[in-house]
Amino acid sequence: MDNVTHESSIENTSPENWTKGKVIRERIPYNKQRIYGDHEIEQALHIPQNQLNNAKLFNSRYDYAKTLGKGISYLELGVAWGTSAEKFIDITDAKSADLVDLYNNAYATREPGGSAPKNSLVTHEQHIKDKFSYHPGVNVIQGDAIEIVPTLTNKYDLILIDLGTERFFIRNLLRHCSKLVNVGGVIGLTSYMNYDAIHYEQHVGTYQSVNEFLYYNKNWSVDAMVLHELGFHEIYIKKNS
Ligand SMILES: C[S@@+](CC[C@H](N)C(=O)[O-])C[C@H]1O[C@@H](n2cnc3c(N)ncnc32)[C@H](O)[C@@H]1O
């Protein structure tokens, strides 16, 4: 048995295997939407160095939250059972929080960030309303984020995008969300990783869409990256002017 493992690992690291794997494709222009096949990978734009110079690295999103100002106004897209919302709201003493989710029991979510309540007699939405009932500034909004976000009129100091990873879903969400952020405010995105992710059976385009957004929006820079134990690293980008 040991022998088999040993042999296969040697085979997998042999130089000829470097020619296997996904075909590298040119980046998709900012004004075009093109779908590459599962066997292809889109080369991302580099984030210009001057948009990286003030970036910090964190062990968890909660350690990052401690560096944010107090009394923030917060928007979370993809709330699931409210684990990250609770942490960001409490650590920053948020003055307000809009919490957007389909509230359909986080179905089809592999990493919901906290488990569902056992034997709950209330709906997902009601569960979140009850959970945050202690806070008068929390607003629970049920619906599809891509439809809800363009209707929001508040300005936020922090927006956490923790739903969807499809290339153009994130591109469009970033475009909308960037208009809702105060100067000095931040947008955080989870699953900042490349198409080759082993976890999903679909393309993960967060990496390409974030890099592209930074490249075309020079008044934004990377504030922080949060490392994740499964490689779902997070990126927090800041609006500087
Ligand atoms: C990864 S979970 C969020 C985890 C949560 N932020 C945490 O850390 O505790 C993703 C959530 O996004 C929701 N979701 C997925 N697509 C959505 C969409 N288009 N609009 C609104 N919510 C969506 C799912 O229902 C799920 O509850």
PDBQT file of the ligand as one rigid body, heavy atoms in Angstrom, charges set to zero:
ROOT
HETATM    1  C1  LIG A 301     -21.316  31.278   2.945  1.00  0.00    +0.000 C 
HETATM    2  S1  LIG A 301     -22.900  31.636   3.500  1.00  0.00    +0.000 S 
HETATM    3  C2  LIG A 301     -22.670  33.081   4.456  1.00  0.00    +0.000 C 
HETATM    4  C3  LIG A 301     -21.928  32.836   5.751  1.00  0.00    +0.000 C 
HETATM    5  C4  LIG A 301     -21.948  33.989   6.712  1.00  0.00    +0.000 C 
HETATM    6  N1  LIG A 301     -21.476  35.227   6.102  1.00  0.00    +0.000 N 
HETATM    7  C5  LIG A 301     -21.078  33.676   7.908  1.00  0.00    +0.000 C 
HETATM    8  O1  LIG A 301     -19.839  33.793   7.803  1.00  0.00    +0.000 OA
HETATM    9  O2  LIG A 301     -21.612  33.320   8.949  1.00  0.00    +0.000 OA
HETATM   10  C6  LIG A 301     -23.706  32.205   2.052  1.00  0.00    +0.000 C 
HETATM   11  C7  LIG A 301     -25.138  32.694   2.250  1.00  0.00    +0.000 C 
HETATM   12  O3  LIG A 301     -25.469  33.440   1.081  1.00  0.00    +0.000 OA
HETATM   13  C8  LIG A 301     -26.823  33.191   0.756  1.00  0.00    +0.000 C 
HETATM   14  N2  LIG A 301     -26.977  33.511  -0.667  1.00  0.00    +0.000 N 
HETATM   15  C9  LIG A 301     -26.491  32.831  -1.733  1.00  0.00    +0.000 A 
HETATM   16  N3  LIG A 301     -26.796  33.459  -2.881  1.00  0.00    +0.000 NA
HETATM   17  C10 LIG A 301     -27.499  34.561  -2.539  1.00  0.00    +0.000 A 
HETATM   18  C11 LIG A 301     -28.072  35.625  -3.280  1.00  0.00    +0.000 A 
HETATM   19  N4  LIG A 301     -28.007  35.664  -4.614  1.00  0.00    +0.000 N 
HETATM   20  N5  LIG A 301     -28.719  36.617  -2.600  1.00  0.00    +0.000 NA
HETATM   21  C12 LIG A 301     -28.810  36.583  -1.253  1.00  0.00    +0.000 A 
HETATM   22  N6  LIG A 301     -28.258  35.602  -0.497  1.00  0.00    +0.000 NA
HETATM   23  C13 LIG A 301     -27.627  34.602  -1.122  1.00  0.00    +0.000 A 
HETATM   24  C14 LIG A 301     -27.020  31.736   1.092  1.00  0.00    +0.000 C 
HETATM   25  O4  LIG A 301     -28.408  31.504   1.315  1.00  0.00    +0.000 OA
HETATM   26  C15 LIG A 301     -26.190  31.611   2.383  1.00  0.00    +0.000 C 
HETATM   27  O5  LIG A 301     -26.982  31.853   3.502  1.00  0.00    +0.000 OA
ENDROOT
TORSDOF 0
